[in-house]
């Protein structure tokens, strides 16, 4: 069901387009196509759009929109030409995107947790060697971007720290009251026999 005001605005727009076409002599080609709208049609199109907006407001189509009555996020902040990329990365929770300097900083913060998931010293050394190689490559600034402030990790010191953390976790998981060697359980014996 269409609104009568909307129908009237469409009718006026069509009438104006016909009048403009007959004034300029542009009545279309032989195939019966519509003439090209002129300036008058653009004015009527704007009037039609405005009336359609007013009808939608009266119907309540714009009521209770998300963010209504709240300040616009980021308004008044400094101009960042890449604001849309940053927002997309935040909203979609994307990882692995960005300049190497920023990615290496993030990886540096999470490196100990990543190393703690590994079970062998050889794997820990391989991960640290790969990390140090990528830091050196990023410092060359071949791709441009912000400066790399992430430092190279000392592989031997990190392996020692990894082993200490691993030993602390093993000690924390050990039972608090181990069974003494002299105390034995005898399964299957019943009392009274």
ZAMARGU-4260 file (C-alpha; in steps of 0.2 Angstrom, whole numbers, plus 5000, padded with zeros to 4 digits):
<rodrens>
0) 5000/5000/5000 | 5007/5017/4995 | 5004/5033/5003 | 4993/5045/4992 | 5006/5059/4995
5) 5020/5048/4988 | 5009/5044/4973 | 5006/5063/4970 | 5024/5067/4971 | 5028/5053/4958
10) 5014/5060/4947 | 5021/5077/4948 | 5038/5071/4944 | 5032/5062/4928 | 5022/5077/4923
15) 5037/5088/4925 | 5048/5076/4915 | 5035/5076/4900 | 5034/5095/4900 | 5053/5097/4900
20) 5054/5085/4886 | 5041/5093/4875 | 5048/5111/4879 | 5066/5105/4873 | 5059/5094/4858
25) 5067/5079/4866 | 5053/5066/4865 | 5064/5051/4864 | 5068/5039/4850 | 5056/5029/4839
30) 5057/5014/4851 | 5047/5024/4864 | 5060/5027/4877 | 5058/5040/4890 | 5066/5057/4886
35) 5082/5062/4896 | 5076/5072/4911 | 5082/5090/4913 | 5084/5102/4927 | 5066/5103/4931
40) 5065/5084/4933 | 5080/5085/4945 | 5071/5098/4956 | 5055/5087/4956 | 5066/5072/4960
45) 5072/5081/4975 | 5054/5086/4980 | 5049/5068/4978 | 5063/5062/4989 | 5059/5075/5002
50) 5041/5070/5002 | 5046/5052/5003 | 5057/5056/5018 | 5043/5065/5027 | 5031/5051/5024
55) 5043/5039/5032 | 5045/5050/5047 | 5026/5051/5049 | 5025/5032/5048 | 5039/5030/5061
60) 5052/5021/5050 | 5066/5031/5058 | 5060/5029/5076 | 5071/5018/5087 | 5086/5017/5076
65) 5102/5010/5083 | 5113/5024/5090 | 5099/5036/5091 | 5103/5050/5104 | 5121/5045/5106
70) 5136/5055/5100 | 5144/5050/5084 | 5159/5039/5088 | 5176/5048/5083 | 5169/5065/5080
75) 5181/5078/5084 | 5196/5067/5085 | 5211/5070/5074 | 5210/5065/5055 | 5215/5048/5052
80) 5214/5043/5033 | 5214/5025/5037 | 5200/5026/5050 | 5189/5013/5041 | 5202/5000/5040
85) 5206/5001/5059 | 5187/5000/5063 | 5185/4985/5051 | 5199/4976/5060 | 5192/4980/5077
90) 5174/4975/5073 | 5178/4960/5063 | 5192/4955/5075 | 5204/4952/5061 | 5222/4947/5065
95) 5238/4946/5054 | 5234/4963/5045 | 5244/4978/5047 | 5262/4985/5045 | 5275/4973/5051
100) 5280/4984/5065 | 5263/4983/5073 | 5261/4965/5070 | 5278/4961/5078 | 5273/4972/5094
105) 5257/4962/5096 | 5266/4945/5093 | 5280/4950/5106 | 5267/4953/5119 | 5260/4936/5117
110) 5276/4927/5113 | 5278/4919/5131 | 5261/4912/5131 | 5264/4905/5113 | 5280/4897/5119
115) 5272/4889/5134 | 5261/4879/5123 | 5276/4870/5116 | 5283/4854/5123 | 5300/4853/5116
120) 5315/4864/5117 | 5319/4862/5099 | 5302/4869/5095 | 5304/4884/5106 | 5321/4888/5098
125) 5313/4887/5081 | 5299/4899/5085 | 5312/4911/5093 | 5323/4910/5078 | 5309/4914/5066
130) 5303/4928/5077 | 5321/4936/5077 | 5322/4934/5058 | 5306/4943/5055 | 5311/4957/5067
135) 5328/4960/5057 | 5318/4960/5041 | 5306/4973/5047 | 5320/4984/5053 | 5326/4985/5035
140) 5310/4995/5032 | 5308/4988/5014 | 5289/4989/5015 | 5289/5006/5024 | 5278/5009/5038
145) 5281/5014/5056 | 5298/5011/5064 | 5301/4994/5072 | 5304/4996/5091 | 5302/4977/5095
150) 5319/4970/5101 | 5326/4953/5096 | 5324/4940/5109 | 5340/4931/5117 | 5336/4913/5112
155) 5346/4904/5126 | 5338/4916/5140 | 5321/4913/5133 | 5324/4894/5133 | 5329/4895/5151
160) 5314/4905/5156 | 5303/4893/5146 | 5310/4878/5156 | 5308/4887/5173 | 5289/4891/5169
165) 5287/4873/5163 | 5294/4867/5180 | 5283/4879/5190 | 5268/4873/5181 | 5273/4854/5184
170) 5276/4858/5202 | 5259/4866/5204 | 5250/4851/5196 | 5259/4839/5207 | 5248/4831/5221
175) 5249/4840/5238 | 5249/4824/5248 | 5258/4810/5239 | 5256/4793/5245 | 5270/4787/5256
180) 5280/4772/5249 | 5277/4761/5264 | 5258/4763/5263 | 5250/4751/5251 | 5232/4748/5246
185) 5226/4731/5245 | 5211/4729/5234 | 5199/4715/5235 | 5202/4710/5253 | 5186/4711/5263
190) 5185/4713/5282 | 5181/4699/5292 | 5190/4686/5282
</rodrens>
